[in-house]
């Protein structure tokens, strides 16, 4: 058995980058929701922050779904 170290390193690098990107997207979504809560507490509205948060969560769900598709296919 022979291990292709270049391919293994490539898979590790891509998975690391994707993991960091997903965490960043989810964090942006949480930040958008907290801005909405802060705006409501001050008597305003933050529709753009909520829309951005939902877009971030949708992108996270799409990335996870694509990852599951890649594993199953």
HTML snippet that shows the backbone in 3Dmol.js (N, CA, C, O; Angstrom):
<script src="https://3Dmol.org/build/3Dmol-min.js"></script>
<div id="view" style="width:600px;height:400px;position:relative"></div>
<script>
const pdb = `
ATOM      1  N   UNK A   1       0.846  -1.174   0.000  1.00  0.00           N
ATOM      2  CA  UNK A   1       0.000   0.000   0.000  1.00  0.00           C
ATOM      3  C   UNK A   1       0.894   1.240   0.000  1.00  0.00           C
ATOM      4  O   UNK A   1       1.885   1.325   0.725  1.00  0.00           O
ATOM      5  N   UNK A   2       0.505   2.185  -0.834  1.00  0.00           N
ATOM      6  CA  UNK A   2       1.284   3.410  -0.965  1.00  0.00           C
ATOM      7  C   UNK A   2       0.370   4.612  -0.731  1.00  0.00           C
ATOM      8  O   UNK A   2      -0.712   4.694  -1.312  1.00  0.00           O
ATOM      9  N   UNK A   3       0.803   5.533   0.111  1.00  0.00           N
ATOM     10  CA  UNK A   3       0.001   6.707   0.449  1.00  0.00           C
ATOM     11  C   UNK A   3       0.421   7.866  -0.440  1.00  0.00           C
ATOM     12  O   UNK A   3       1.607   8.173  -0.560  1.00  0.00           O
ATOM     13  N   UNK A   4      -0.550   8.499  -1.054  1.00  0.00           N
ATOM     14  CA  UNK A   4      -0.301   9.691  -1.865  1.00  0.00           C
ATOM     15  C   UNK A   4      -0.357  10.903  -0.935  1.00  0.00           C
ATOM     16  O   UNK A   4      -1.431  11.443  -0.672  1.00  0.00           O
ATOM     17  N   UNK A   5       0.799  11.321  -0.443  1.00  0.00           N
ATOM     18  CA  UNK A   5       0.865  12.378   0.559  1.00  0.00           C
ATOM     19  C   UNK A   5       0.408  13.722   0.010  1.00  0.00           C
ATOM     20  O   UNK A   5      -0.149  14.531   0.752  1.00  0.00           O
ATOM     21  N   UNK A   6       0.633  13.974  -1.269  1.00  0.00           N
ATOM     22  CA  UNK A   6       0.202  15.238  -1.863  1.00  0.00           C
ATOM     23  C   UNK A   6      -1.325  15.326  -1.877  1.00  0.00           C
ATOM     24  O   UNK A   6      -1.890  16.373  -1.564  1.00  0.00           O
ATOM     25  N   UNK A   7      -1.984  14.237  -2.234  1.00  0.00           N
ATOM     26  CA  UNK A   7      -3.444  14.223  -2.242  1.00  0.00           C
ATOM     27  C   UNK A   7      -3.988  14.344  -0.818  1.00  0.00           C
ATOM     28  O   UNK A   7      -4.977  15.040  -0.587  1.00  0.00           O
ATOM     29  N   UNK A   8      -3.352  13.678   0.122  1.00  0.00           N
ATOM     30  CA  UNK A   8      -3.783  13.761   1.510  1.00  0.00           C
ATOM     31  C   UNK A   8      -3.635  15.183   2.041  1.00  0.00           C
ATOM     32  O   UNK A   8      -4.513  15.674   2.750  1.00  0.00           O
ATOM     33  N   UNK A   9      -2.550  15.835   1.710  1.00  0.00           N
ATOM     34  CA  UNK A   9      -2.348  17.227   2.114  1.00  0.00           C
ATOM     35  C   UNK A   9      -3.355  18.155   1.460  1.00  0.00           C
ATOM     36  O   UNK A   9      -3.837  19.098   2.086  1.00  0.00           O
ATOM     37  N   UNK A  10      -3.673  17.887   0.200  1.00  0.00           N
ATOM     38  CA  UNK A  10      -4.659  18.695  -0.511  1.00  0.00           C
ATOM     39  C   UNK A  10      -6.038  18.567   0.138  1.00  0.00           C
ATOM     40  O   UNK A  10      -6.731  19.568   0.322  1.00  0.00           O
ATOM     41  N   UNK A  11      -6.431  17.360   0.478  1.00  0.00           N
ATOM     42  CA  UNK A  11      -7.717  17.144   1.136  1.00  0.00           C
ATOM     43  C   UNK A  11      -7.740  17.835   2.491  1.00  0.00           C
ATOM     44  O   UNK A  11      -8.744  18.444   2.858  1.00  0.00           O
ATOM     45  N   UNK A  12      -6.653  17.748   3.231  1.00  0.00           N
ATOM     46  CA  UNK A  12      -6.585  18.419   4.529  1.00  0.00           C
ATOM     47  C   UNK A  12      -6.707  19.931   4.378  1.00  0.00           C
ATOM     48  O   UNK A  12      -7.433  20.576   5.135  1.00  0.00           O
ATOM     49  N   UNK A  13      -5.999  20.495   3.403  1.00  0.00           N
ATOM     50  CA  UNK A  13      -6.049  21.938   3.188  1.00  0.00           C
ATOM     51  C   UNK A  13      -7.428  22.427   2.797  1.00  0.00           C
ATOM     52  O   UNK A  13      -7.906  23.434   3.321  1.00  0.00           O
ATOM     53  N   UNK A  14      -8.074  21.720   1.878  1.00  0.00           N
ATOM     54  CA  UNK A  14      -9.407  22.119   1.431  1.00  0.00           C
ATOM     55  C   UNK A  14     -10.405  21.994   2.578  1.00  0.00           C
ATOM     56  O   UNK A  14     -11.246  22.873   2.765  1.00  0.00           O
ATOM     57  N   UNK A  15     -10.323  20.917   3.342  1.00  0.00           N
ATOM     58  CA  UNK A  15     -11.270  20.749   4.449  1.00  0.00           C
ATOM     59  C   UNK A  15     -11.056  21.813   5.520  1.00  0.00           C
ATOM     60  O   UNK A  15     -12.021  22.272   6.132  1.00  0.00           O
ATOM     61  N   UNK A  16      -9.828  22.207   5.753  1.00  0.00           N
ATOM     62  CA  UNK A  16      -9.545  23.258   6.728  1.00  0.00           C
ATOM     63  C   UNK A  16     -10.126  24.591   6.277  1.00  0.00           C
ATOM     64  O   UNK A  16     -10.744  25.304   7.068  1.00  0.00           O
ATOM     65  N   UNK A  17      -9.927  24.925   5.003  1.00  0.00           N
ATOM     66  CA  UNK A  17     -10.438  26.194   4.476  1.00  0.00           C
ATOM     67  C   UNK A  17     -11.965  26.211   4.497  1.00  0.00           C
ATOM     68  O   UNK A  17     -12.569  27.217   4.868  1.00  0.00           O
ATOM     69  N   UNK A  18     -12.589  25.109   4.102  1.00  0.00           N
ATOM     70  CA  UNK A  18     -14.054  25.050   4.085  1.00  0.00           C
ATOM     71  C   UNK A  18     -14.611  25.128   5.504  1.00  0.00           C
ATOM     72  O   UNK A  18     -15.630  25.781   5.732  1.00  0.00           O
ATOM     73  N   UNK A  19     -13.964  24.480   6.443  1.00  0.00           N
ATOM     74  CA  UNK A  19     -14.422  24.536   7.834  1.00  0.00           C
ATOM     75  C   UNK A  19     -14.346  25.957   8.370  1.00  0.00           C
ATOM     76  O   UNK A  19     -15.290  26.427   9.005  1.00  0.00           O
ATOM     77  N   UNK A  20     -13.254  26.639   8.129  1.00  0.00           N
ATOM     78  CA  UNK A  20     -13.113  28.021   8.594  1.00  0.00           C
ATOM     79  C   UNK A  20     -14.154  28.916   7.917  1.00  0.00           C
ATOM     80  O   UNK A  20     -14.722  29.796   8.564  1.00  0.00           O
ATOM     81  N   UNK A  21     -14.409  28.704   6.632  1.00  0.00           N
ATOM     82  CA  UNK A  21     -15.403  29.506   5.919  1.00  0.00           C
ATOM     83  C   UNK A  21     -16.805  29.274   6.471  1.00  0.00           C
ATOM     84  O   UNK A  21     -17.577  30.221   6.620  1.00  0.00           O
ATOM     85  N   UNK A  22     -17.141  28.019   6.776  1.00  0.00           N
ATOM     86  CA  UNK A  22     -18.465  27.736   7.335  1.00  0.00           C
ATOM     87  C   UNK A  22     -18.635  28.356   8.722  1.00  0.00           C
ATOM     88  O   UNK A  22     -19.699  28.886   9.043  1.00  0.00           O
ATOM     89  N   UNK A  23     -17.601  28.289   9.527  1.00  0.00           N
ATOM     90  CA  UNK A  23     -17.667  28.908  10.857  1.00  0.00           C
ATOM     91  C   UNK A  23     -17.824  30.421  10.724  1.00  0.00           C
ATOM     92  O   UNK A  23     -18.587  31.032  11.473  1.00  0.00           O
ATOM     93  N   UNK A  24     -17.116  31.022   9.786  1.00  0.00           N
ATOM     94  CA  UNK A  24     -17.226  32.467   9.577  1.00  0.00           C
ATOM     95  C   UNK A  24     -18.630  32.844   9.101  1.00  0.00           C
ATOM     96  O   UNK A  24     -19.193  33.833   9.570  1.00  0.00           O
ATOM     97  N   UNK A  25     -19.199  32.070   8.177  1.00  0.00           N
ATOM     98  CA  UNK A  25     -20.552  32.339   7.704  1.00  0.00           C
ATOM     99  C   UNK A  25     -21.569  32.224   8.826  1.00  0.00           C
ATOM    100  O   UNK A  25     -22.449  33.073   8.966  1.00  0.00           O
ATOM    101  N   UNK A  26     -21.446  31.174   9.622  1.00  0.00           N
ATOM    102  CA  UNK A  26     -22.378  30.990  10.730  1.00  0.00           C
ATOM    103  C   UNK A  26     -22.241  32.123  11.743  1.00  0.00           C
ATOM    104  O   UNK A  26     -23.238  32.593  12.289  1.00  0.00           O
ATOM    105  N   UNK A  27     -21.020  32.556  11.993  1.00  0.00           N
ATOM    106  CA  UNK A  27     -20.785  33.666  12.912  1.00  0.00           C
ATOM    107  C   UNK A  27     -21.416  34.953  12.392  1.00  0.00           C
ATOM    108  O   UNK A  27     -21.997  35.717  13.162  1.00  0.00           O
ATOM    109  N   UNK A  28     -21.302  35.194  11.086  1.00  0.00           N
ATOM    110  CA  UNK A  28     -21.950  36.369  10.506  1.00  0.00           C
ATOM    111  C   UNK A  28     -23.471  36.303  10.659  1.00  0.00           C
ATOM    112  O   UNK A  28     -24.121  37.319  10.901  1.00  0.00           O
ATOM    113  N   UNK A  29     -24.025  35.112  10.516  1.00  0.00           N
ATOM    114  CA  UNK A  29     -25.460  34.948  10.724  1.00  0.00           C
ATOM    115  C   UNK A  29     -25.872  35.257  12.146  1.00  0.00           C
ATOM    116  O   UNK A  29     -26.876  35.933  12.374  1.00  0.00           O
ATOM    117  N   UNK A  30     -25.106  34.768  13.099  1.00  0.00           N
ATOM    118  CA  UNK A  30     -25.399  35.042  14.503  1.00  0.00           C
ATOM    119  C   UNK A  30     -25.269  36.543  14.787  1.00  0.00           C
ATOM    120  O   UNK A  30     -26.080  37.111  15.519  1.00  0.00           O
ATOM    121  N   UNK A  31     -24.262  37.171  14.214  1.00  0.00           N
ATOM    122  CA  UNK A  31     -24.088  38.611  14.420  1.00  0.00           C
ATOM    123  C   UNK A  31     -25.264  39.397  13.839  1.00  0.00           C
ATOM    124  O   UNK A  31     -25.701  40.385  14.431  1.00  0.00           O
ATOM    125  N   UNK A  32     -25.775  38.968  12.690  1.00  0.00           N
ATOM    126  CA  UNK A  32     -26.932  39.633  12.096  1.00  0.00           C
ATOM    127  C   UNK A  32     -28.157  39.523  12.977  1.00  0.00           C
ATOM    128  O   UNK A  32     -28.904  40.490  13.133  1.00  0.00           O
ATOM    129  N   UNK A  33     -28.370  38.344  13.559  1.00  0.00           N
ATOM    130  CA  UNK A  33     -29.512  38.183  14.449  1.00  0.00           C
ATOM    131  C   UNK A  33     -29.361  39.009  15.724  1.00  0.00           C
ATOM    132  O   UNK A  33     -30.345  39.537  16.244  1.00  0.00           O
ATOM    133  N   UNK A  34     -28.144  39.121  16.222  1.00  0.00           N
ATOM    134  CA  UNK A  34     -27.955  39.924  17.437  1.00  0.00           C
ATOM    135  C   UNK A  34     -28.151  41.406  17.136  1.00  0.00           C
ATOM    136  O   UNK A  34     -28.627  42.150  17.993  1.00  0.00           O
ATOM    137  N   UNK A  35     -27.794  41.841  15.940  1.00  0.00           N
ATOM    138  CA  UNK A  35     -28.048  43.242  15.576  1.00  0.00           C
ATOM    139  C   UNK A  35     -29.545  43.501  15.482  1.00  0.00           C
ATOM    140  O   UNK A  35     -30.019  44.580  15.840  1.00  0.00           O
ATOM    141  N   UNK A  36     -30.287  42.510  15.002  1.00  0.00           N
ATOM    142  CA  UNK A  36     -31.737  42.652  14.930  1.00  0.00           C
ATOM    143  C   UNK A  36     -32.323  42.779  16.325  1.00  0.00           C
ATOM    144  O   UNK A  36     -33.189  43.622  16.556  1.00  0.00           O
ATOM    145  N   UNK A  37     -31.868  41.961  17.253  1.00  0.00           N
ATOM    146  CA  UNK A  37     -32.354  42.038  18.633  1.00  0.00           C
ATOM    147  C   UNK A  37     -32.014  43.388  19.259  1.00  0.00           C
ATOM    148  O   UNK A  37     -32.827  43.974  19.974  1.00  0.00           O
ATOM    149  N   UNK A  38     -30.815  43.871  18.984  1.00  0.00           N
ATOM    150  CA  UNK A  38     -30.409  45.167  19.525  1.00  0.00           C
ATOM    151  C   UNK A  38     -31.267  46.294  18.947  1.00  0.00           C
ATOM    152  O   UNK A  38     -31.634  47.225  19.663  1.00  0.00           O
ATOM    153  N   UNK A  39     -31.585  46.210  17.652  1.00  0.00           N
ATOM    154  CA  UNK A  39     -32.399  47.249  17.028  1.00  0.00           C
ATOM    155  C   UNK A  39     -33.824  47.226  17.564  1.00  0.00           C
ATOM    156  O   UNK A  39     -34.423  48.282  17.773  1.00  0.00           O
ATOM    157  N   UNK A  40     -34.371  46.042  17.789  1.00  0.00           N
ATOM    158  CA  UNK A  40     -35.720  45.948  18.348  1.00  0.00           C
ATOM    159  C   UNK A  40     -35.743  46.499  19.766  1.00  0.00           C
ATOM    160  O   UNK A  40     -36.707  47.158  20.157  1.00  0.00           O
ATOM    161  N   UNK A  41     -34.699  46.241  20.537  1.00  0.00           N
ATOM    162  CA  UNK A  41     -34.633  46.759  21.903  1.00  0.00           C
ATOM    163  C   UNK A  41     -34.583  48.285  21.920  1.00  0.00           C
ATOM    164  O   UNK A  41     -35.046  48.916  22.870  1.00  0.00           O
ATOM    165  N   UNK A  42     -34.017  48.876  20.861  1.00  0.00           N
ATOM    166  CA  UNK A  42     -33.931  50.336  20.779  1.00  0.00           C
ATOM    167  C   UNK A  42     -35.138  50.930  20.064  1.00  0.00           C
ATOM    168  O   UNK A  42     -35.202  52.144  19.866  1.00  0.00           O
ATOM    169  N   UNK A  43     -36.096  50.090  19.674  1.00  0.00           N
ATOM    170  CA  UNK A  43     -37.309  50.592  19.047  1.00  0.00           C
ATOM    171  C   UNK A  43     -37.249  50.689  17.538  1.00  0.00           C
ATOM    172  O   UNK A  43     -38.146  51.274  16.931  1.00  0.00           O
ATOM    173  N   UNK A  44     -36.233  50.144  16.920  1.00  0.00           N
ATOM    174  CA  UNK A  44     -36.102  50.221  15.465  1.00  0.00           C
ATOM    175  C   UNK A  44     -36.310  48.876  14.809  1.00  0.00           C
ATOM    176  O   UNK A  44     -36.851  47.947  15.407  1.00  0.00           O
ATOM    177  N   UNK A  45     -35.873  48.792  13.577  1.00  0.00           N
ATOM    178  CA  UNK A  45     -35.946  47.537  12.834  1.00  0.00           C
ATOM    179  C   UNK A  45     -34.631  47.335  12.099  1.00  0.00           C
ATOM    180  O   UNK A  45     -33.931  48.296  11.780  1.00  0.00           O
ATOM    181  N   UNK A  46     -34.310  46.110  11.840  1.00  0.00           N
ATOM    182  CA  UNK A  46     -33.059  45.793  11.140  1.00  0.00           C
ATOM    183  C   UNK A  46     -33.329  44.697  10.113  1.00  0.00           C
ATOM    184  O   UNK A  46     -32.816  43.583  10.222  1.00  0.00           O
ATOM    185  N   UNK A  47     -34.134  45.031   9.124  1.00  0.00           N
ATOM    186  CA  UNK A  47     -34.533  44.052   8.112  1.00  0.00           C
ATOM    187  C   UNK A  47     -33.330  43.563   7.306  1.00  0.00           C
ATOM    188  O   UNK A  47     -33.257  42.383   6.965  1.00  0.00           O
ATOM    189  N   UNK A  48     -32.398  44.444   7.003  1.00  0.00           N
ATOM    190  CA  UNK A  48     -31.230  44.040   6.224  1.00  0.00           C
ATOM    191  C   UNK A  48     -30.354  43.069   7.016  1.00  0.00           C
ATOM    192  O   UNK A  48     -29.800  42.128   6.447  1.00  0.00           O
ATOM    193  N   UNK A  49     -30.228  43.291   8.315  1.00  0.00           N
ATOM    194  CA  UNK A  49     -29.424  42.398   9.148  1.00  0.00           C
ATOM    195  C   UNK A  49     -30.056  41.018   9.221  1.00  0.00           C
ATOM    196  O   UNK A  49     -29.354  40.007   9.185  1.00  0.00           O
ATOM    197  N   UNK A  50     -31.384  40.971   9.324  1.00  0.00           N
ATOM    198  CA  UNK A  50     -32.081  39.678   9.385  1.00  0.00           C
ATOM    199  C   UNK A  50     -31.973  38.963   8.043  1.00  0.00           C
ATOM    200  O   UNK A  50     -31.746  37.754   8.000  1.00  0.00           O
ATOM    201  N   UNK A  51     -32.134  39.699   6.954  1.00  0.00           N
ATOM    202  CA  UNK A  51     -32.014  39.086   5.623  1.00  0.00           C
ATOM    203  C   UNK A  51     -30.606  38.553   5.405  1.00  0.00           C
ATOM    204  O   UNK A  51     -30.431  37.468   4.851  1.00  0.00           O
ATOM    205  N   UNK A  52     -29.606  39.306   5.836  1.00  0.00           N
ATOM    206  CA  UNK A  52     -28.223  38.839   5.720  1.00  0.00           C
ATOM    207  C   UNK A  52     -27.964  37.613   6.574  1.00  0.00           C
ATOM    208  O   UNK A  52     -27.252  36.699   6.158  1.00  0.00           O
ATOM    209  N   UNK A  53     -28.539  37.591   7.765  1.00  0.00           N
ATOM    210  CA  UNK A  53     -28.375  36.436   8.652  1.00  0.00           C
ATOM    211  C   UNK A  53     -28.994  35.191   8.028  1.00  0.00           C
ATOM    212  O   UNK A  53     -28.394  34.117   8.030  1.00  0.00           O
ATOM    213  N   UNK A  54     -30.208  35.353   7.491  1.00  0.00           N
ATOM    214  CA  UNK A  54     -30.859  34.203   6.853  1.00  0.00           C
ATOM    215  C   UNK A  54     -30.082  33.741   5.616  1.00  0.00           C
ATOM    216  O   UNK A  54     -30.018  32.544   5.336  1.00  0.00           O
ATOM    217  N   UNK A  55     -29.496  34.681   4.882  1.00  0.00           N
ATOM    218  CA  UNK A  55     -28.684  34.313   3.717  1.00  0.00           C
ATOM    219  C   UNK A  55     -27.440  33.528   4.153  1.00  0.00           C
ATOM    220  O   UNK A  55     -27.051  32.562   3.497  1.00  0.00           O
ATOM    221  N   UNK A  56     -26.826  33.946   5.254  1.00  0.00           N
ATOM    222  CA  UNK A  56     -25.654  33.225   5.773  1.00  0.00           C
ATOM    223  C   UNK A  56     -26.030  31.816   6.213  1.00  0.00           C
ATOM    224  O   UNK A  56     -25.311  30.859   5.928  1.00  0.00           O
ATOM    225  N   UNK A  57     -27.163  31.691   6.910  1.00  0.00           N
ATOM    226  CA  UNK A  57     -27.603  30.371   7.353  1.00  0.00           C
ATOM    227  C   UNK A  57     -27.971  29.491   6.165  1.00  0.00           C
ATOM    228  O   UNK A  57     -27.720  28.286   6.189  1.00  0.00           O
ATOM    229  N   UNK A  58     -28.562  30.076   5.126  1.00  0.00           N
ATOM    230  CA  UNK A  58     -28.902  29.311   3.929  1.00  0.00           C
ATOM    231  C   UNK A  58     -27.637  28.837   3.211  1.00  0.00           C
ATOM    232  O   UNK A  58     -27.589  27.716   2.706  1.00  0.00           O
ATOM    233  N   UNK A  59     -26.613  29.696   3.168  1.00  0.00           N
ATOM    234  CA  UNK A  59     -25.351  29.299   2.539  1.00  0.00           C
ATOM    235  C   UNK A  59     -24.686  28.176   3.332  1.00  0.00           C
ATOM    236  O   UNK A  59     -24.110  27.259   2.747  1.00  0.00           O
ATOM    237  N   UNK A  60     -24.762  28.244   4.652  1.00  0.00           N
ATOM    238  CA  UNK A  60     -24.215  27.159   5.486  1.00  0.00           C
ATOM    239  C   UNK A  60     -24.949  25.853   5.216  1.00  0.00           C
ATOM    240  O   UNK A  60     -24.325  24.803   5.059  1.00  0.00           O
ATOM    241  N   UNK A  61     -26.276  25.921   5.162  1.00  0.00           N
ATOM    242  CA  UNK A  61     -27.064  24.716   4.906  1.00  0.00           C
ATOM    243  C   UNK A  61     -26.763  24.156   3.523  1.00  0.00           C
ATOM    244  O   UNK A  61     -26.689  22.939   3.350  1.00  0.00           O
ATOM    245  N   UNK A  62     -26.590  25.025   2.542  1.00  0.00           N
ATOM    246  CA  UNK A  62     -26.271  24.568   1.192  1.00  0.00           C
ATOM    247  C   UNK A  62     -24.901  23.899   1.147  1.00  0.00           C
ATOM    248  O   UNK A  62     -24.732  22.878   0.480  1.00  0.00           O
ATOM    249  N   UNK A  63     -23.927  24.464   1.848  1.00  0.00           N
ATOM    250  CA  UNK A  63     -22.587  23.877   1.870  1.00  0.00           C
ATOM    251  C   UNK A  63     -22.596  22.516   2.559  1.00  0.00           C
ATOM    252  O   UNK A  63     -21.936  21.582   2.103  1.00  0.00           O
ATOM    253  N   UNK A  64     -23.338  22.404   3.651  1.00  0.00           N
ATOM    254  CA  UNK A  64     -23.436  21.119   4.347  1.00  0.00           C
ATOM    255  C   UNK A  64     -24.152  20.102   3.471  1.00  0.00           C
ATOM    256  O   UNK A  64     -23.738  18.945   3.392  1.00  0.00           O
ATOM    257  N   UNK A  65     -25.219  20.528   2.816  1.00  0.00           N
ATOM    258  CA  UNK A  65     -25.938  19.630   1.911  1.00  0.00           C
ATOM    259  C   UNK A  65     -25.069  19.167   0.758  1.00  0.00           C
ATOM    260  O   UNK A  65     -25.123  18.000   0.372  1.00  0.00           O
ATOM    261  N   UNK A  66     -24.266  20.069   0.202  1.00  0.00           N
ATOM    262  CA  UNK A  66     -23.355  19.696  -0.889  1.00  0.00           C
ATOM    263  C   UNK A  66     -22.292  18.723  -0.386  1.00  0.00           C
ATOM    264  O   UNK A  66     -21.924  17.787  -1.096  1.00  0.00           O
ATOM    265  N   UNK A  67     -21.805  18.934   0.809  1.00  0.00           N
ATOM    266  CA  UNK A  67     -20.827  18.010   1.378  1.00  0.00           C
ATOM    267  C   UNK A  67     -21.408  16.607   1.564  1.00  0.00           C
ATOM    268  O   UNK A  67     -20.751  15.605   1.285  1.00  0.00           O
ATOM    269  N   UNK A  68     -22.651  16.560   2.040  1.00  0.00           N
ATOM    270  CA  UNK A  68     -23.306  15.257   2.203  1.00  0.00           C
ATOM    271  C   UNK A  68     -23.518  14.615   0.835  1.00  0.00           C
ATOM    272  O   UNK A  68     -23.354  13.404   0.683  1.00  0.00           O
ATOM    273  N   UNK A  69     -23.883  15.423  -0.158  1.00  0.00           N
ATOM    274  CA  UNK A  69     -24.046  14.903  -1.515  1.00  0.00           C
ATOM    275  C   UNK A  69     -22.724  14.314  -2.030  1.00  0.00           C
ATOM    276  O   UNK A  69     -22.719  13.247  -2.644  1.00  0.00           O
ATOM    277  N   UNK A  70     -21.623  14.998  -1.784  1.00  0.00           N
ATOM    278  CA  UNK A  70     -20.318  14.494  -2.232  1.00  0.00           C
ATOM    279  C   UNK A  70     -19.952  13.190  -1.540  1.00  0.00           C
ATOM    280  O   UNK A  70     -19.345  12.312  -2.153  1.00  0.00           O
ATOM    281  N   UNK A  71     -20.311  13.057  -0.280  1.00  0.00           N
ATOM    282  CA  UNK A  71     -19.993  11.832   0.446  1.00  0.00           C
ATOM    283  C   UNK A  71     -20.838  10.669  -0.056  1.00  0.00           C
ATOM    284  O   UNK A  71     -20.337   9.557  -0.219  1.00  0.00           O
ATOM    285  N   UNK A  72     -22.129  10.929  -0.302  1.00  0.00           N
ATOM    286  CA  UNK A  72     -23.038   9.851  -0.707  1.00  0.00           C
ATOM    287  C   UNK A  72     -22.799   9.443  -2.158  1.00  0.00           C
ATOM    288  O   UNK A  72     -22.860   8.257  -2.482  1.00  0.00           O
ATOM    289  N   UNK A  73     -22.529  10.409  -3.031  1.00  0.00           N
ATOM    290  CA  UNK A  73     -22.402  10.106  -4.472  1.00  0.00           C
ATOM    291  C   UNK A  73     -21.155   9.349  -4.815  1.00  0.00           C
ATOM    292  O   UNK A  73     -20.927   9.033  -5.983  1.00  0.00           O
TER     293      UNK A  73
END
`;
const viewer = $3Dmol.createViewer("view");
viewer.addModel(pdb, "pdb");
viewer.setStyle({}, {cartoon: {color: "spectrum"}});
viewer.zoomTo();
viewer.render();
</script>
